[in-house]
Amino acid sequence: MVVRYRPSGVEALSATPADGYSVRVEQPGGPLVVNFRNAAGRLSRLEATWNDGPTAKVIEQ
């Protein structure tokens, strides 16, 4: 996963899933959200924003 941070917004430059995972990139005008999911339903989610500097949160489910 490669993310570009700028004060004007965050952009996913690449999101290549590992074998057995799918990827979905969402950016509906807000934070960048990237969901990696495997066939068993395991989710790894990256939420990236620019709030006076780069911020990111990873959620494992």
NORSULFEN-V622526 format. One record per backbone hydrogen bond with DSSP energy under -0.5 kcal/mol. NH is the residue of the N-H (numbers start at 1). CO is the residue of the C=O. If there is no record, write none. Layout:
BEGIN
NH/CO, NH/CO
END
This chain:
BEGIN
2/14, 4/11, 5/3, 6/9, 9/6, 11/4, 13/2, 13/11, 14/2, 17/15, 21/18, 22/37, 24/35, 26/33, 29/27, 32/48, 33/26, 34/46, 35/24, 36/34, 36/44, 37/22, 38/42, 39/20, 41/38, 44/36, 45/59, 46/34, 47/57, 48/32, 48/46, 49/55, 51/49, 51/53, 55/49, 57/47, 59/45, 61/43
END
